[in-house]
Amino acid sequence: MRELWNARYNSEEYVYGVSPNLFFESQLLNYKPGNLLLPAEGEGRNAVFAASLSWKVYAFDFSEEARRKALKLANKNKVLINYALCSFDDIEYDEAFFDCIALIYAHQPSEKRKIYHQKLLKYLKPGGTIILEAFSKKQVNFDTGGPKNIDMLFSLSDLECDFNELSSYDIKEERIFLEEGLSHTGMASIVRMIGTK
């Protein structure tokens, strides 16, 4: 899997563009900057945007090429991000450290998904926020990005189960027009969630 992503990111072009995800951008503006975690961050577009708003950004991905391009983008924009080269299995942060965790198209196999999501909740402060956007299971009907394996796509009930420890959450399934580089373009079926611990 790492080889696949390294091959995808192995160009000077940014696969998903350099602008932040629109949902992430609109939501992050509602909160006072603090410590932010971006799992499976890829080429750094969301991390760089958050850092420009004075968030202290922590990110990780298992692709060396993704990290290289993210740090290059951060340097170009004169911001600092803490970007670790690791997987969901490897991450270790202090409990209740993050004010916000944002999962933007961070797809995982179903047998690992709930484990990873609940692991992340340990690192979120009480009162902290989860921001999530990902492809829904209906995305198999569209050729506009995302995993081809329905097992790696999300349903509303998946997320309700994974994040049932949150004190509140709002989850929606929507159809939107994506314009995120060459790999996320066109009509898509997505899920969006805002949750509070």
C-alpha positions as CSV (number, residue, x, y, z in Angstrom):
1,M,0.0,0.0,0.0
2,R,2.9,2.4,0.8
3,E,4.4,1.8,-2.6
4,L,1.1,2.6,-4.3
5,W,0.9,6.0,-2.5
6,N,4.5,6.8,-3.0
7,A,4.0,6.2,-6.8
8,R,0.9,8.4,-6.8
9,Y,2.7,11.3,-5.0
10,N,5.9,10.9,-7.0
11,S,5.6,14.0,-9.1
12,E,5.9,17.7,-8.6
13,E,2.2,18.2,-9.2
14,Y,0.0,18.1,-6.2
15,V,-2.5,15.2,-6.7
16,Y,-5.3,16.8,-4.7
17,G,-4.2,20.4,-5.3
18,V,-2.7,22.8,-2.8
19,S,-5.9,24.5,-1.5
20,P,-7.5,23.1,1.7
21,N,-10.6,20.9,1.6
22,L,-13.5,23.3,1.6
23,F,-15.4,21.6,4.4
24,F,-12.3,21.5,6.6
25,E,-11.6,25.1,5.8
26,S,-15.1,26.3,6.6
27,Q,-15.2,24.4,9.9
28,L,-11.7,25.3,11.2
29,L,-12.5,29.0,10.9
30,N,-15.1,28.5,13.7
31,Y,-12.5,27.5,16.3
32,K,-9.8,29.2,18.3
33,P,-6.3,27.9,17.2
34,G,-4.8,25.2,19.3
35,N,-3.2,21.8,18.8
36,L,-4.5,20.1,15.6
37,L,-3.9,16.5,14.4
38,L,-4.3,15.6,10.7
39,P,-4.0,11.8,10.1
40,A,-3.2,10.5,6.7
41,E,-2.5,14.0,5.6
42,G,-1.0,13.3,2.2
43,E,0.7,16.3,0.5
44,G,0.0,18.8,3.2
45,R,-2.7,21.1,1.8
46,N,-4.8,21.1,5.0
47,A,-1.9,21.2,7.3
48,V,-0.4,24.2,5.6
49,F,-3.7,26.1,5.7
50,A,-4.2,25.4,9.4
51,A,-0.7,26.5,10.2
52,S,-1.3,29.8,8.4
53,L,-4.2,30.3,10.9
54,S,-1.8,29.8,13.8
55,W,-2.8,26.3,14.6
56,K,0.0,24.1,16.0
57,V,-0.2,21.3,13.4
58,Y,0.7,17.7,13.8
59,A,0.3,15.4,10.8
60,F,1.3,11.9,9.8
61,D,1.2,9.7,6.7
62,F,3.1,6.5,5.8
63,S,4.2,7.9,2.4
64,E,7.7,9.4,2.2
65,E,6.7,11.2,-1.0
66,A,3.6,12.7,0.7
67,R,5.7,14.0,3.6
68,R,8.4,15.4,1.2
69,K,5.8,17.4,-0.7
70,A,4.0,18.6,2.4
71,L,7.2,20.0,3.9
72,K,8.0,21.6,0.6
73,L,4.6,23.2,0.5
74,A,5.0,24.4,4.2
75,N,8.4,25.9,3.4
76,K,6.9,27.7,0.3
77,N,4.2,29.2,2.5
78,K,6.6,30.0,5.3
79,V,4.7,27.9,8.0
80,L,5.8,25.2,10.3
81,I,4.1,21.7,10.5
82,N,5.1,18.7,12.6
83,Y,4.8,15.9,10.1
84,A,5.6,12.3,11.2
85,L,6.3,9.4,8.8
86,C,4.2,6.6,10.3
87,S,0.9,4.7,10.1
88,F,-2.2,4.6,12.3
89,D,-0.7,1.6,14.0
90,D,2.4,3.5,14.9
91,I,1.1,6.8,16.2
92,E,1.6,7.7,19.9
93,Y,0.6,11.1,21.3
94,D,-0.2,12.3,24.8
95,E,-3.8,11.6,25.8
96,A,-6.2,14.6,25.7
97,F,-3.5,16.6,23.8
98,F,-5.4,17.8,20.7
99,D,-8.1,20.5,20.5
100,C,-9.1,19.3,17.1
101,I,-8.6,16.2,14.9
102,A,-9.5,16.3,11.3
103,L,-10.0,13.2,9.1
104,I,-10.1,14.3,5.5
105,Y,-10.5,11.3,3.2
106,A,-8.6,9.1,5.6
107,H,-10.0,5.8,4.5
108,Q,-9.1,2.5,6.2
109,P,-10.2,-1.1,5.9
110,S,-13.4,-1.9,7.9
111,E,-11.6,-4.3,10.2
112,K,-9.2,-1.5,11.3
113,R,-11.5,1.6,10.9
114,K,-13.2,1.5,14.3
115,I,-10.0,0.7,16.1
116,Y,-8.2,3.6,14.6
117,H,-11.1,6.1,15.1
118,Q,-11.4,5.1,18.8
119,K,-7.6,5.3,19.2
120,L,-7.7,8.9,17.9
121,L,-10.4,9.8,20.4
122,K,-8.0,9.1,23.3
123,Y,-5.8,12.0,22.0
124,L,-8.7,14.5,21.8
125,K,-9.3,16.9,24.7
126,P,-12.7,16.9,26.5
127,G,-14.6,19.5,24.6
128,G,-12.4,19.0,21.5
129,T,-13.7,18.7,18.0
130,I,-13.6,16.0,15.3
131,I,-13.9,17.2,11.7
132,L,-14.5,14.4,9.1
133,E,-15.1,14.3,5.4
134,A,-14.8,11.0,3.4
135,F,-16.5,9.1,0.6
136,S,-19.7,7.3,1.4
137,K,-20.4,3.7,0.2
138,K,-22.5,5.2,-2.6
139,Q,-19.2,6.5,-4.1
140,V,-18.8,3.2,-5.8
141,N,-21.3,4.5,-8.4
142,F,-19.0,7.5,-9.2
143,D,-15.6,7.6,-10.9
144,T,-14.4,10.7,-9.1
145,G,-12.0,9.5,-6.6
146,G,-11.7,7.3,-3.5
147,P,-11.2,3.6,-2.9
148,K,-12.8,1.2,-5.4
149,N,-13.3,-1.3,-2.5
150,I,-16.7,-0.6,-0.9
151,D,-15.3,-2.0,2.4
152,M,-13.1,1.1,2.7
153,L,-16.0,3.5,2.2
154,F,-18.1,4.9,5.0
155,S,-21.8,4.7,6.0
156,L,-23.6,6.9,8.5
157,S,-24.0,3.9,10.8
158,D,-20.3,3.1,10.6
159,L,-19.5,6.6,11.9
160,E,-22.2,6.6,14.6
161,C,-20.7,3.3,15.9
162,D,-17.1,4.4,15.7
163,F,-17.7,7.8,17.5
164,N,-20.5,6.8,19.9
165,E,-18.3,8.1,22.8
166,L,-18.6,11.7,21.6
167,S,-20.9,13.9,23.6
168,S,-22.5,15.2,20.4
169,Y,-22.1,14.8,16.7
170,D,-23.8,15.8,13.5
171,I,-23.3,13.3,10.6
172,K,-24.7,13.9,7.0
173,E,-24.4,12.1,3.7
174,E,-24.3,14.5,0.8
175,R,-23.7,14.6,-3.0
176,I,-21.3,17.4,-3.9
177,F,-19.2,18.5,-6.8
178,L,-15.5,18.0,-5.9
179,E,-12.8,20.2,-7.3
180,E,-9.6,19.0,-5.6
181,G,-6.9,18.5,-8.1
182,L,-7.0,15.8,-10.8
183,S,-7.9,12.9,-8.4
184,H,-11.0,14.4,-6.8
185,T,-13.0,16.0,-9.5
186,G,-16.8,15.7,-10.4
187,M,-19.9,14.6,-8.6
188,A,-19.3,12.5,-5.5
189,S,-21.1,10.9,-2.6
190,I,-19.6,11.9,0.7
191,V,-20.2,11.8,4.5
192,R,-19.4,14.8,6.7
193,M,-19.2,14.9,10.5
194,I,-18.6,17.4,13.2
195,G,-18.3,15.9,16.7
196,T,-17.5,17.1,20.2
197,K,-15.9,15.0,22.9
